[in-house]
Every structure is written in structure tokens, then in C-alpha cells.
Amino acid sequence: MPNRRLVTRRQALWLSLGTLTSIGAIATAKAGYESHQIQSLDNSKRNFKLTTYTPLKKRASAKGIIYGAATRRDLLESNPKLVSSFVQQCGILVPEWELKWNFLRPTPNRFDFTAGDWLAKFARTHGMLYRGHTLVWHEALPKWFKEVVNRRNAEKVFVEHITTVAKHYAGQMHSWDVVNEAIETRDKRSDGLKNTPWLKFLGPDYIELAFRVAAQADPKALLVYNDTALEYNTPRDEARRNAVLKLLERLKSRGTPIHAFGIQSHLWATEKRFNPKVLRKFLADVASLGLKILVTELDVTDQDLPKDPKIRDRIVAAAYEDYLSAVLDEKAVIAVLNWGLSDSHTWLAQYAPRKDGAPVRPLPFDSNLKPKLAFHAIARAFDQASKR
């Protein structure tokens, strides 16, 4: 869900982490956002060996799981090597930018589907599923939004956008992130909702309204609530998990047409506060509501790891394997998507750069589209997962 046009709240997270002098310091530092990082640093003896280099989409499909990634039109148009790798590895494509409000709505009265349609055709041509991100978010709003939208017309603008976009792609979408990141426990509301323009103008029922409008516009798409900062055994993430679960329970109790939950999974390679049992319990609680689960935006930040890429890659791979091994224990998990496929194009290069200036390495393929240990880790997690 990252967008180069935005300064998101994740930037505040990284800025709040401050200057840390060692990996050990990271585990105990006071991070403003409960530092989103992961478990295993001592993994020098871990074996990431694979017997075959079967593409990730085939390994996942063998277990009833869909594998894919986010990408952009400009990247695919300019990089034939990326096209080849993307087609080989991915069974589902999600636009990184092209279906957000600021790309679709150049003016209040005009929609521009050019880029989104190009990606839809690319996915269709290459036998991939197509995934929508996102119909409702409080960020990535066009410049005209603040000047035009108010309490009097917000519902009209809101319903019109969801209806127009979902209808345009009706029958083409595997799934839509209908509402993205509506929870923020730091805002101290009893319902856990974030103070967004939509909440201000429409009240807390805007989330239910979004799902009902989307379901009417595209009855075939899987409708997803998507959120972040849920993965670790920290007070911050625990509060967010509880709030998300209460939101999902509330929506289900009202008969809202919600079909799945998306857990973004932006991980940090140095985090030790990862408890597989805690995460599995949360996912099991989500599944008990009759919801499917998608890992929607997976990557692993290497910001504070040693510079040596061999050391970094091993720690990042361990993070992938630890996390996916826990998540894929839940059979309601039907899809895993990386937020980008290659290190050459990742939002983390801008939003979580390394202090030493070395290129970040958060994804399964390096900048030359060669598979890294992260590829091995993801492949091994699929191989070891039970069939859906």
C-alpha cells in the first residue's frame, strides 16, 4: 500500500526508532511504533537449501495457496526481465499505485483507468489473477479532496467512487481491499478506529457502508479488510490485534458482506518479539468468523542489519521462514503476496533506507532478479505447508 507520493505513518515509525548502535539495542529501544522487526538473528547454521527451483506460484498452488506480488505499469513496460520473472513466479498481481484514489481521480469529476486497465490486461494475458488495492483509505487521496469533500457531500463522493471503480472491474477482480488501515488504537477511541476524514464525515459505519456498496457493484470479488502492524508480541501489536478482531466481529454480526482479512506483514529483520503461538491464535480467531486470510504486502526490512549482504540475506531469510511457517499453519490463509518482487524496486529504498547507504535487500529476488535466500525461505515455507 505504500506510495511514493505519500509521507505515511510508517515514516514516523522509522524516524521514531532513532539512531540505534547495535542489533541488541533494537530489541530494547523505545520505538514509537513498537518497532516492527523479527525473530531469529542467530541462524548461521540454518539450512535454506532447496532441491529444485520450482517457481513460487507452482509451489504455493500445490498447497492450494496463491502466490503473487505488487508491481507497477512503468516497471513492467520498461523491464522485460522483470516481466519474465513476474510471469514465471506470480499467480496474482496487485497494482502498487494504480488503483489508489490519487491515481484514479485526477479531478473530482473524472476517473482515469488507463494504468489500472493496462495491468488488468497484463494479468489476464499471462493467466494471472488480478487484485484491487484499495477502495477506501485515508491516505493517497487526491489534492482536490480537502477542498471539495465535506460533511454534506462525503457520502455521495464515497459511494460514487466505490461504485464506479468496483463496477469498472466487476468480474475481473479476484479480491478487493475494500477498506485499508481503519484501526489506530493510539487515537484512544473505544472502538479502536483511526480518526480519518471518512470517520469524521461519515461516522464509524463508513466501513460497513463500503463493503455493502462494493458487494453490490461487484458481487463476484472477494471483499477484504486489510490492516498492518499486527505481527509481533508487543503491547502495541496486541492492542491492534484486539481492535481488528472486534471490528471484524462487529461487521460479521451485522451481516456485512466481508469475506476475508488481509494481514500486511511488513516485517523487520531484527525483531525478536515474535511469538508463533500468539499470531496463530489471532489468525485462528479471524478464521473462526468464517473469513479467509491473505498475506497482502509481505517484505522484510533490513535497515539495521550488518552491511555484508551474505549476513543480511541469511537473517532476512530466517525472518521470512519463521513468519510464514507460523502463518501457513492456519488453513484459512489462501494467498501470500510480496510487496514487490525484486530489490531493484521496493518502497523500502525510500521509506526505510540504510544509514550506510547500501541498497536494501527486502525481497525474494535481488536487483538482477536472481533468487536470494529469501526465495528459498518462502519456497520452503510453501513446501512444508499443509494443503488447503
C-alpha positions as CSV (number, residue, x, y, z in Angstrom):
1,M,0.0,0.0,0.0
2,P,3.0,2.3,0.1
3,N,3.0,5.2,-2.4
4,R,6.0,7.4,-3.3
5,R,3.7,10.4,-3.2
6,L,2.9,9.9,0.4
7,V,4.6,10.6,3.7
8,T,2.9,7.7,5.6
9,R,2.7,7.0,9.3
10,R,5.4,4.3,8.7
11,Q,7.9,7.1,8.2
12,A,7.0,8.2,11.7
13,L,7.8,4.7,12.9
14,W,11.2,4.7,11.3
15,L,12.1,8.2,12.5
16,S,11.0,7.2,16.0
17,L,13.4,4.3,16.1
18,G,16.2,6.9,16.3
19,T,19.9,6.0,16.0
20,L,20.5,2.5,17.3
21,T,24.0,1.5,18.0
22,S,23.6,-2.3,17.8
23,I,21.2,-5.0,16.9
24,G,20.8,-5.8,20.6
25,A,19.8,-2.2,21.2
26,I,17.0,-2.6,18.7
27,A,15.3,-5.2,20.8
28,T,15.1,-3.0,23.8
29,A,14.9,0.5,22.3
30,K,11.8,2.6,22.9
31,A,10.3,2.7,19.4
32,G,7.3,5.0,18.9
33,Y,5.6,2.3,16.9
34,E,6.7,-0.8,18.9
35,S,9.5,-1.5,16.4
36,H,8.2,-3.8,13.7
37,Q,11.1,-6.2,13.4
38,I,11.6,-10.1,13.6
39,Q,12.9,-13.0,15.5
40,S,16.0,-15.1,14.6
41,L,19.4,-13.4,14.5
42,D,21.5,-16.4,15.4
43,N,20.8,-18.5,12.3
44,S,24.2,-19.1,10.9
45,K,23.6,-22.9,10.9
46,R,20.2,-22.8,9.4
47,N,19.9,-24.7,6.1
48,F,17.9,-22.9,3.4
49,K,18.8,-25.5,0.8
50,L,16.3,-26.3,-2.0
51,T,16.3,-29.4,-4.1
52,T,14.5,-27.7,-7.0
53,Y,13.9,-24.2,-8.2
54,T,10.3,-24.6,-9.0
55,P,8.6,-21.2,-9.3
56,L,6.9,-19.9,-6.2
57,K,3.4,-19.8,-7.8
58,K,3.7,-23.6,-8.5
59,R,5.0,-24.4,-5.0
60,A,2.1,-22.4,-3.5
61,S,-0.5,-23.8,-5.9
62,A,0.4,-27.3,-4.9
63,K,-0.9,-26.5,-1.4
64,G,-3.9,-24.6,-2.6
65,I,-2.3,-21.2,-1.9
66,I,-2.0,-18.3,-4.3
67,Y,1.4,-16.6,-4.6
68,G,2.0,-13.2,-6.2
69,A,3.3,-9.7,-5.8
70,A,2.7,-6.0,-6.2
71,T,4.1,-4.2,-9.3
72,R,3.6,-1.1,-11.4
73,R,2.9,-0.5,-15.0
74,D,6.0,1.6,-15.5
75,L,8.2,-1.2,-14.2
76,L,6.7,-3.8,-16.4
77,E,6.8,-1.6,-19.5
78,S,10.5,-0.8,-19.0
79,N,11.9,-4.1,-17.8
80,P,11.4,-7.2,-19.9
81,K,13.5,-9.2,-17.4
82,L,11.0,-8.3,-14.7
83,V,8.1,-9.3,-16.9
84,S,9.7,-12.7,-17.4
85,S,10.3,-13.2,-13.7
86,F,6.9,-11.9,-12.7
87,V,5.0,-14.2,-15.2
88,Q,7.1,-17.2,-14.1
89,Q,6.8,-16.6,-10.3
90,C,3.4,-15.0,-9.7
91,G,-0.2,-16.3,-9.9
92,I,-1.7,-13.0,-8.8
93,L,-0.9,-9.3,-9.4
94,V,-1.8,-6.3,-7.3
95,P,-1.1,-2.8,-8.6
96,E,1.2,-0.9,-6.2
97,W,-0.2,2.6,-7.0
98,E,-2.6,2.5,-9.9
99,L,-5.9,1.8,-8.2
100,K,-5.5,4.3,-5.3
101,W,-7.6,7.5,-5.3
102,N,-4.9,9.9,-6.3
103,F,-4.1,7.9,-9.4
104,L,-7.7,7.2,-10.4
105,R,-9.2,10.6,-9.6
106,P,-7.3,13.5,-11.3
107,T,-10.3,15.7,-10.8
108,P,-13.5,15.4,-8.8
109,N,-15.5,14.6,-11.9
110,R,-13.1,12.4,-13.9
111,F,-11.8,8.8,-13.4
112,D,-8.7,7.6,-15.2
113,F,-8.5,3.8,-15.5
114,T,-5.7,3.8,-18.1
115,A,-2.9,2.4,-15.9
116,G,-5.2,0.0,-13.9
117,D,-6.6,-1.3,-17.2
118,W,-3.2,-1.9,-18.6
119,L,-2.2,-4.0,-15.5
120,A,-5.6,-5.9,-15.7
121,K,-4.9,-6.8,-19.3
122,F,-1.3,-7.8,-18.4
123,A,-2.6,-10.1,-15.7
124,R,-5.3,-11.6,-18.0
125,T,-2.9,-12.1,-20.9
126,H,-0.5,-14.0,-18.6
127,G,-3.1,-16.1,-16.8
128,M,-2.8,-14.3,-13.5
129,L,-5.5,-13.3,-11.1
130,Y,-5.9,-9.5,-10.5
131,R,-6.3,-7.9,-7.1
132,G,-7.6,-4.5,-6.2
133,H,-5.9,-2.1,-3.7
134,T,-7.7,-0.1,-2.4
135,L,-11.2,1.3,-2.5
136,V,-11.1,3.2,0.8
137,W,-8.0,4.6,2.5
138,H,-7.4,7.8,4.4
139,E,-4.1,8.3,2.6
140,A,-3.3,8.5,-1.2
141,L,-6.1,11.0,-1.5
142,P,-6.0,13.5,-4.5
143,K,-5.1,17.1,-3.9
144,W,-8.6,18.3,-4.5
145,F,-10.0,16.1,-1.7
146,K,-9.5,18.6,1.1
147,E,-11.0,21.5,-0.9
148,V,-14.0,19.6,-2.3
149,V,-15.2,16.9,0.2
150,N,-17.1,17.9,3.4
151,R,-19.8,16.5,5.6
152,R,-22.6,17.5,3.1
153,N,-21.2,15.6,0.1
154,A,-18.8,13.0,1.6
155,E,-21.2,10.1,1.3
156,K,-22.0,10.9,-2.3
157,V,-18.3,11.1,-3.2
158,F,-17.6,7.9,-1.2
159,V,-20.4,5.8,-2.7
160,E,-19.7,7.1,-6.2
161,H,-16.0,6.2,-6.0
162,I,-16.6,2.7,-4.8
163,T,-19.4,2.0,-7.2
164,T,-17.6,3.4,-10.2
165,V,-14.3,1.6,-9.6
166,A,-15.7,-1.7,-8.5
167,K,-18.2,-1.8,-11.4
168,H,-15.5,-0.9,-13.9
169,Y,-13.5,-4.0,-12.8
170,A,-16.5,-6.2,-12.0
171,G,-15.9,-9.8,-12.9
172,Q,-12.1,-9.1,-13.3
173,M,-11.0,-9.0,-9.6
174,H,-10.0,-11.9,-7.5
175,S,-10.3,-9.7,-4.4
176,W,-10.5,-6.0,-3.3
177,D,-9.0,-4.4,-0.3
178,V,-12.3,-2.6,0.4
179,V,-11.1,-0.7,3.4
180,N,-7.4,-0.3,4.3
181,E,-5.9,0.6,7.8
182,A,-9.0,1.8,9.6
183,I,-7.6,0.9,13.1
184,E,-5.4,3.1,15.2
185,T,-5.5,2.4,18.9
186,R,-3.4,5.4,19.7
187,D,-6.3,7.6,18.8
188,K,-7.9,6.3,22.0
189,R,-11.4,5.7,20.7
190,S,-13.3,2.9,22.4
191,D,-13.9,1.2,19.0
192,G,-10.2,1.4,18.1
193,L,-10.9,3.3,14.9
194,K,-8.5,5.8,13.4
195,N,-9.5,9.4,13.2
196,T,-9.7,9.7,9.4
197,P,-11.6,12.0,7.1
198,W,-14.1,9.2,6.4
199,L,-14.7,8.7,10.1
200,K,-15.1,12.5,10.6
201,F,-17.5,12.9,7.7
202,L,-19.5,9.6,7.8
203,G,-19.1,8.1,11.3
204,P,-18.0,4.6,12.2
205,D,-20.4,2.9,9.9
206,Y,-18.4,4.0,6.9
207,I,-16.6,0.7,6.9
208,E,-19.8,-1.3,6.7
209,L,-21.2,1.0,4.0
210,A,-18.0,0.5,1.9
211,F,-18.4,-3.3,2.0
212,R,-22.1,-3.1,1.1
213,V,-21.5,-0.8,-1.8
214,A,-18.6,-2.9,-3.1
215,A,-20.6,-6.1,-2.9
216,Q,-23.4,-4.5,-4.9
217,A,-21.0,-3.2,-7.5
218,D,-19.0,-6.4,-7.9
219,P,-20.8,-9.5,-6.4
220,K,-18.0,-11.9,-7.5
221,A,-14.9,-10.3,-5.9
222,L,-13.6,-11.5,-2.5
223,L,-14.0,-8.5,-0.3
224,V,-11.2,-7.9,2.2
225,Y,-10.4,-5.7,5.2
226,N,-6.7,-5.0,5.2
227,D,-4.5,-3.8,8.1
228,T,-0.9,-3.5,9.3
229,A,1.2,-3.7,12.5
230,L,-0.2,-6.9,13.8
231,E,2.6,-9.4,13.7
232,Y,4.6,-9.2,16.9
233,N,4.2,-10.0,20.6
234,T,4.3,-6.3,21.8
235,P,1.7,-4.3,23.7
236,R,1.2,-2.2,20.6
237,D,0.5,-5.0,18.2
238,E,-1.6,-6.8,20.8
239,A,-3.9,-3.8,21.2
240,R,-4.2,-3.6,17.4
241,R,-5.0,-7.3,17.0
242,N,-7.7,-7.0,19.6
243,A,-9.2,-3.9,17.9
244,V,-9.1,-5.5,14.4
245,L,-10.8,-8.6,15.8
246,K,-13.5,-6.6,17.4
247,L,-14.0,-4.7,14.1
248,L,-14.3,-8.0,12.2
249,E,-16.7,-9.4,14.8
250,R,-18.8,-6.3,14.6
251,L,-19.0,-6.4,10.8
252,K,-19.9,-10.1,10.7
253,S,-22.6,-9.6,13.4
254,R,-24.3,-7.1,11.2
255,G,-24.3,-9.3,8.2
256,T,-21.8,-7.2,6.3
257,P,-20.6,-8.8,3.1
258,I,-16.9,-9.2,4.2
259,H,-15.2,-12.3,3.0
260,A,-11.5,-12.1,4.1
261,F,-8.9,-10.3,6.2
262,G,-5.6,-9.1,4.8
263,I,-2.6,-9.0,7.1
264,Q,0.0,-6.8,5.5
265,S,3.2,-8.3,7.1
266,H,5.7,-5.6,6.7
267,L,8.3,-7.3,8.9
268,W,11.6,-6.1,10.4
269,A,14.6,-8.4,10.3
270,T,15.9,-7.7,13.7
271,E,12.8,-8.2,15.8
272,K,13.0,-10.8,18.5
273,R,9.5,-10.3,19.8
274,F,7.8,-12.8,17.6
275,N,5.6,-15.5,19.2
276,P,4.2,-18.0,16.7
277,K,1.5,-19.2,19.2
278,V,0.2,-15.6,19.7
279,L,0.0,-15.0,16.0
280,R,-1.6,-18.4,15.2
281,K,-4.2,-17.7,17.9
282,F,-5.1,-14.4,16.3
283,L,-5.4,-15.9,12.8
284,A,-7.5,-18.8,14.2
285,D,-9.8,-16.2,15.8
286,V,-10.2,-14.5,12.5
287,A,-10.8,-17.8,10.7
288,S,-13.4,-18.7,13.3
289,L,-15.5,-15.8,11.9
290,G,-15.7,-17.6,8.6
291,L,-13.2,-15.3,7.0
292,K,-10.4,-16.3,4.6
293,I,-6.9,-14.7,5.3
294,L,-4.4,-13.2,2.8
295,V,-0.9,-12.1,3.5
296,T,-1.1,-9.0,1.4
297,E,2.1,-6.9,1.5
298,L,5.0,-9.1,2.7
299,D,8.6,-7.8,2.9
300,V,11.4,-7.7,5.4
301,T,13.2,-4.5,6.3
302,D,17.0,-4.9,6.7
303,Q,17.6,-1.4,7.8
304,D,19.7,-2.1,10.9
305,L,21.4,-5.3,9.9
306,P,25.2,-5.6,9.1
307,K,26.3,-4.3,5.7
308,D,27.6,-7.7,4.4
309,P,24.8,-8.9,2.1
310,K,25.5,-12.5,2.9
311,I,24.8,-11.9,6.6
312,R,21.8,-9.7,5.8
313,D,20.3,-12.2,3.4
314,R,20.5,-15.0,5.9
315,I,18.8,-13.0,8.6
316,V,16.1,-11.8,6.2
317,A,15.5,-15.3,5.0
318,A,15.1,-16.5,8.6
319,A,12.5,-13.8,9.2
320,Y,10.6,-15.0,6.2
321,E,10.7,-18.6,7.1
322,D,9.8,-18.1,10.8
323,Y,6.9,-15.9,9.9
324,L,5.4,-17.9,7.0
325,S,5.9,-21.2,8.9
326,A,3.6,-19.8,11.6
327,V,1.1,-18.1,9.3
328,L,0.7,-21.0,6.9
329,D,-0.3,-23.3,9.8
330,E,-3.7,-21.6,9.5
331,K,-5.5,-23.2,6.7
332,A,-7.7,-20.2,6.2
333,V,-4.7,-18.5,4.7
334,I,-5.2,-18.7,1.0
335,A,-2.7,-16.2,-0.5
336,V,0.8,-14.8,0.1
337,L,1.8,-11.6,-1.8
338,N,5.1,-9.8,-1.6
339,W,5.1,-6.1,-1.9
340,G,7.4,-6.1,-4.9
341,L,9.4,-9.0,-6.3
342,S,12.9,-7.6,-6.8
343,D,15.1,-5.5,-4.6
344,S,15.6,-3.1,-7.5
345,H,12.1,-1.7,-7.0
346,T,10.9,-1.6,-3.4
347,W,9.2,1.2,-1.4
348,L,11.6,0.5,1.4
349,A,14.5,2.0,-0.5
350,Q,12.8,5.4,0.1
351,Y,11.0,4.8,3.4
352,A,13.5,2.6,5.3
353,P,16.9,3.3,3.7
354,R,20.0,2.0,5.4
355,K,22.2,4.6,7.2
356,D,25.3,3.2,5.4
357,G,23.8,3.9,2.0
358,A,23.9,0.2,1.0
359,P,21.0,-0.9,-1.2
360,V,18.2,-2.6,0.8
361,R,17.5,-6.3,0.2
362,P,14.0,-7.0,1.5
363,L,12.5,-9.2,-1.3
364,P,12.9,-12.7,-2.7
365,F,14.9,-11.6,-5.8
366,D,17.9,-9.3,-5.9
367,S,18.3,-6.3,-8.2
368,N,19.3,-8.6,-11.1
369,L,16.3,-10.8,-10.5
370,K,18.3,-13.7,-9.2
371,P,16.7,-15.7,-6.4
372,K,18.1,-15.0,-2.9
373,L,17.9,-16.9,0.4
374,A,14.6,-15.2,0.9
375,F,13.3,-17.0,-2.2
376,H,14.5,-20.3,-0.6
377,A,12.8,-19.4,2.7
378,I,9.4,-18.7,1.0
379,A,9.7,-21.8,-1.1
380,R,10.5,-23.9,1.9
381,A,7.5,-22.5,3.8
382,F,5.2,-23.4,0.9
383,D,6.7,-26.9,0.6
384,Q,6.2,-27.5,4.3
385,A,2.6,-26.1,4.5
386,S,-0.4,-28.3,4.7
387,K,-2.7,-28.4,1.7
388,R,-5.7,-26.0,2.0
